[in-house]
């Protein structure tokens, strides 16, 4: 079943009163204490239906939530929030966004009422010095975020906020931003990138989606190459993905679903362990391959 996603072009200018409240709140917050180093996750989110299905992918997400330290907050970089400029959601109660079409009503009925974290939004704004970060009061949690986070923390009892993808910036910009964000790992923040490394919807073999594993040669080639580069820590090659040949070009026709991976890789510290899981190519031109660092 083919889906449609929309990416709204929002004028994300908060009201003056809200900005003043956030500034006052920020002034009253003492320096957040350091904690142990939280892991970093890239989750291949695939179809929105994974939000309500019990399958290999969702079960592995749930296992991760049960096995890692409980975060103070989750910062999600989702493929489904592209903007002009870099923004972070700063509302107390983000709405659940159903940014897709053509799915069963049960999927539209899902709500993920996790609180937001204005405190951590301000900490993020302070942490990033290479660019301005706007405080957003309009967006919420899109399906790239809640469809996976709801399996990590099904009780919606961990604060969640999102960072947008500036669609006008280079891959290197996104990688460097990820390096700055890594400091939040010591503030108890779990950084989650949500997308798909191989994501070519126009070439999906819809009649093969029922198969547990089916990939075109180029999709398998790209998936294997990406895993090798991740394992060897060759982030330069992964950032310069437009120089990797035809398989990568077909796997990444647009960068939105790939860029969240760069934020996660950039967060790696030293010789931290890297684990690949949910490693499947499905529907010919999609993969669910996911990464845990730390």
C-alpha positions as CSV (number, residue, x, y, z in Angstrom):
1,X,0.0,0.0,0.0
2,X,1.6,3.2,-1.1
3,X,1.7,6.1,1.4
4,X,1.9,9.8,1.1
5,X,3.9,12.0,3.5
6,X,3.6,15.7,3.8
7,X,6.3,18.1,5.0
8,X,4.7,21.4,5.9
9,X,6.6,24.6,5.3
10,X,6.0,26.3,8.6
11,X,6.6,29.8,9.6
12,X,8.0,28.8,12.9
13,X,8.2,32.1,14.7
14,X,7.0,31.8,18.3
15,X,5.0,34.4,20.0
16,X,6.9,37.0,22.0
17,X,5.2,36.1,25.2
18,X,6.2,32.4,24.8
19,X,9.8,33.4,24.1
20,X,9.9,35.6,27.2
21,X,8.6,32.7,29.4
22,X,11.3,30.4,27.9
23,X,14.1,32.9,28.5
24,X,12.9,33.4,32.1
25,X,12.7,29.6,32.6
26,X,16.2,29.2,31.1
27,X,17.6,31.9,33.4
28,X,16.2,30.0,36.4
29,X,17.7,26.6,35.5
30,X,21.1,25.9,37.0
31,X,23.8,24.2,34.9
32,X,22.5,20.7,34.2
33,X,24.7,18.1,35.9
34,X,26.7,15.6,33.9
35,X,25.6,12.0,33.9
36,X,27.0,8.8,32.4
37,X,27.2,8.7,28.6
38,X,23.9,7.8,27.1
39,X,23.8,5.6,24.0
40,X,22.9,7.0,20.5
41,X,20.5,5.3,18.2
42,X,19.7,5.3,14.5
43,X,16.4,3.5,13.9
44,X,15.3,2.5,10.4
45,X,11.6,3.3,10.9
46,X,10.1,1.9,7.7
47,X,6.3,1.9,7.3
48,X,4.2,3.8,9.8
49,X,2.4,0.5,10.4
50,X,5.4,-0.6,12.5
51,X,4.0,1.7,15.1
52,X,1.1,-0.7,15.8
53,X,2.5,-4.0,14.6
54,X,4.4,-6.5,16.7
55,X,7.2,-7.7,14.5
56,X,10.9,-8.3,14.5
57,X,11.6,-4.6,14.2
58,X,9.3,-3.3,16.9
59,X,10.3,-6.1,19.2
60,X,14.0,-5.1,18.9
61,X,13.1,-1.5,19.6
62,X,11.3,-2.5,22.7
63,X,14.3,-4.6,23.9
64,X,16.5,-1.6,23.5
65,X,14.3,0.5,25.7
66,X,14.4,-2.2,28.3
67,X,18.2,-2.6,28.2
68,X,19.7,0.9,28.1
69,X,19.8,3.4,31.0
70,X,16.6,5.4,31.4
71,X,17.1,8.8,29.8
72,X,16.0,12.2,31.2
73,X,14.7,13.1,27.8
74,X,14.8,11.9,24.2
75,X,16.0,14.2,21.3
76,X,14.8,12.8,18.0
77,X,16.1,13.9,14.6
78,X,13.4,12.7,12.3
79,X,13.4,12.4,8.5
80,X,9.9,13.9,8.5
81,X,10.7,17.4,9.9
82,X,12.5,19.5,7.3
83,X,12.7,23.3,7.7
84,X,14.5,26.4,6.7
85,X,17.0,26.9,9.5
86,X,17.5,24.7,12.5
87,X,14.7,24.4,15.1
88,X,14.0,22.5,18.2
89,X,10.5,21.8,19.7
90,X,10.1,23.6,23.0
91,X,6.4,23.0,24.0
92,X,5.3,21.4,27.2
93,X,3.0,18.9,25.5
94,X,3.8,18.1,21.9
95,X,1.0,16.9,19.7
96,X,1.0,13.6,17.9
97,X,1.3,14.3,14.2
98,X,-0.2,11.8,11.7
99,X,1.8,12.9,8.7
100,X,0.8,10.1,6.2
101,X,-2.1,8.9,4.2
102,X,-3.8,5.7,3.0
103,X,-3.5,3.7,6.2
104,X,-6.0,1.9,8.5
105,X,-7.9,4.1,10.9
106,X,-6.2,2.3,13.8
107,X,-3.0,4.1,12.9
108,X,-4.6,7.5,12.9
109,X,-6.1,6.8,16.3
110,X,-2.7,6.4,17.9
111,X,-1.7,9.1,20.4
112,X,1.7,9.3,22.0
113,X,1.2,11.8,24.8
114,X,4.8,12.1,26.0
115,X,5.6,15.4,27.6
116,X,8.0,17.8,25.9
117,X,11.1,19.3,27.5
118,X,11.5,23.1,27.2
119,X,14.4,22.8,29.6
120,X,16.3,20.5,27.3
121,X,15.3,22.5,24.3
122,X,17.0,25.5,25.9
123,X,20.0,23.3,26.7
124,X,20.2,22.3,23.1
125,X,20.0,25.9,21.9
126,X,22.9,26.7,24.3
127,X,24.9,23.7,23.3
128,X,24.9,24.5,19.5
129,X,27.2,27.4,18.8
130,X,27.8,27.0,15.1
131,X,24.3,28.2,14.0
132,X,21.2,29.7,15.4
133,X,18.6,27.3,16.8
134,X,15.0,28.5,16.8
135,X,12.5,27.5,19.5
136,X,9.4,26.0,17.9
137,X,5.9,25.9,19.4
138,X,4.1,24.6,16.3
139,X,5.3,21.1,15.3
140,X,5.1,18.3,17.8
141,X,6.1,14.6,17.3
142,X,5.9,13.4,13.7
143,X,5.5,9.7,12.8
144,X,9.2,9.3,12.2
145,X,9.6,10.0,15.9
146,X,6.6,8.5,17.7
147,X,6.3,5.4,15.7
148,X,9.6,4.2,17.1
149,X,9.8,5.9,20.4
150,X,6.4,4.4,21.5
151,X,8.1,1.0,21.4
152,X,11.1,2.2,23.3
153,X,8.9,3.7,26.0
154,X,5.3,2.5,25.6
155,X,4.1,4.4,28.7
156,X,5.0,7.8,27.1
157,X,6.6,8.8,30.4
158,X,9.9,10.1,29.1
159,X,10.0,13.7,27.7
160,X,10.5,13.9,24.0
161,X,11.6,16.8,21.8
162,X,12.7,17.1,18.2
163,X,15.4,18.8,16.2
164,X,14.6,19.7,12.6
165,X,16.6,19.0,9.4
166,X,17.6,22.2,7.6
167,X,16.9,21.2,4.0
168,X,19.2,23.9,2.7
169,X,22.4,22.7,4.4
170,X,25.1,20.3,3.3
171,X,25.6,16.8,4.8
172,X,28.8,18.1,6.4
173,X,26.7,20.7,8.2
174,X,24.4,18.0,9.6
175,X,27.4,15.9,10.7
176,X,29.1,18.8,12.5
177,X,25.8,19.7,14.2
178,X,25.7,16.1,15.4
179,X,29.1,16.5,16.9
180,X,27.9,19.4,18.9
181,X,24.8,17.6,20.1
182,X,26.9,14.8,21.4
183,X,27.5,16.9,24.6
184,X,23.8,16.2,25.5
185,X,24.6,12.5,26.0
186,X,26.2,13.5,29.3
187,X,23.1,15.4,30.3
188,X,21.0,12.3,30.3
189,X,19.6,12.8,26.7
190,X,19.1,9.8,24.4
191,X,19.7,11.0,20.8
192,X,17.6,9.1,18.3
193,X,18.0,9.5,14.6
194,X,15.0,8.1,12.7
195,X,14.9,7.5,8.9
196,X,16.1,4.8,6.5
197,X,19.6,4.5,5.0
198,X,18.1,2.9,1.9
199,X,14.9,4.7,1.0
200,X,13.6,4.8,-2.5
201,X,9.8,4.8,-2.4
202,X,9.4,5.2,-6.2
203,X,11.1,1.9,-6.7
204,X,9.4,-0.1,-4.0
205,X,8.2,-3.6,-5.1
206,X,4.8,-3.3,-3.4
207,X,4.0,-6.9,-4.3
208,X,7.1,-8.2,-2.4
209,X,6.5,-6.3,0.8
210,X,5.1,-9.5,2.4
211,X,8.4,-11.2,2.0
212,X,10.7,-11.1,5.0
213,X,13.6,-10.0,3.0
214,X,13.7,-8.9,-0.7
215,X,16.1,-6.3,-2.2
216,X,17.3,-5.2,-5.5
217,X,21.0,-5.7,-6.2
218,X,21.8,-2.0,-5.8
219,X,19.9,-1.8,-2.5
220,X,21.8,-4.8,-1.1
221,X,25.1,-3.4,-2.3
222,X,24.4,0.0,-0.7
223,X,23.3,-1.6,2.5
224,X,26.4,-3.8,2.7
225,X,28.7,-0.8,1.9
226,X,27.0,1.4,4.5
227,X,27.5,-1.3,7.2
228,X,31.1,-1.7,6.4
229,X,31.8,2.0,6.5
230,X,29.9,2.3,9.8
231,X,31.9,-0.6,11.3
232,X,35.2,0.9,10.2
233,X,34.3,4.4,11.4
234,X,34.7,5.9,8.0
235,X,32.3,8.8,8.6
236,X,33.9,10.9,6.0
237,X,32.9,8.5,3.3
238,X,29.4,8.2,4.7
239,X,29.0,12.0,4.8
240,X,30.2,12.3,1.2
241,X,27.6,9.8,0.1
242,X,27.1,11.5,-3.3
243,X,30.6,10.3,-4.2
244,X,29.9,6.7,-3.6
245,X,28.5,5.6,-6.9
246,X,25.2,4.5,-8.5
247,X,24.1,2.2,-5.7
248,X,24.2,5.0,-3.2
249,X,22.5,7.4,-5.6
250,X,19.6,5.0,-6.0
251,X,19.5,4.2,-2.3
252,X,19.4,8.0,-1.4
253,X,17.4,9.8,-4.1
254,X,16.7,12.5,-1.5
255,X,18.8,13.0,1.7
256,X,16.0,13.4,4.2
257,X,15.9,9.8,5.4
258,X,19.6,9.4,5.4
259,X,20.7,12.5,7.2
260,X,19.5,11.4,10.7
261,X,22.2,8.7,10.4
262,X,24.9,11.4,10.3
263,X,23.7,12.9,13.6
264,X,24.1,9.5,15.2
265,X,27.5,8.7,13.8
266,X,28.8,12.1,14.8
267,X,27.9,11.4,18.4
268,X,30.3,8.5,18.6
269,X,33.0,9.0,21.2
270,X,36.4,7.2,20.9
271,X,36.3,3.5,20.6
272,X,32.7,3.0,21.7
273,X,31.1,-0.2,20.5
274,X,28.8,-0.1,17.5
275,X,26.0,-2.6,17.0
276,X,24.0,-3.2,13.8
277,X,20.5,-4.7,14.2
278,X,17.2,-5.0,12.2
279,X,19.5,-5.6,9.3
280,X,17.0,-6.3,6.5
281,X,16.3,-5.0,3.0
282,X,12.6,-5.1,2.3
283,X,10.3,-4.2,-0.6
284,X,13.3,-4.1,-3.0
285,X,14.3,-0.6,-2.2
286,X,14.1,0.0,1.5
287,X,16.1,-1.2,4.5
288,X,15.4,-1.3,8.2
289,X,19.1,-1.4,9.2
290,X,19.6,0.3,12.5
291,X,22.6,1.3,14.6
292,X,23.3,1.5,18.4
293,X,26.4,3.3,19.6
294,X,27.4,2.8,23.2
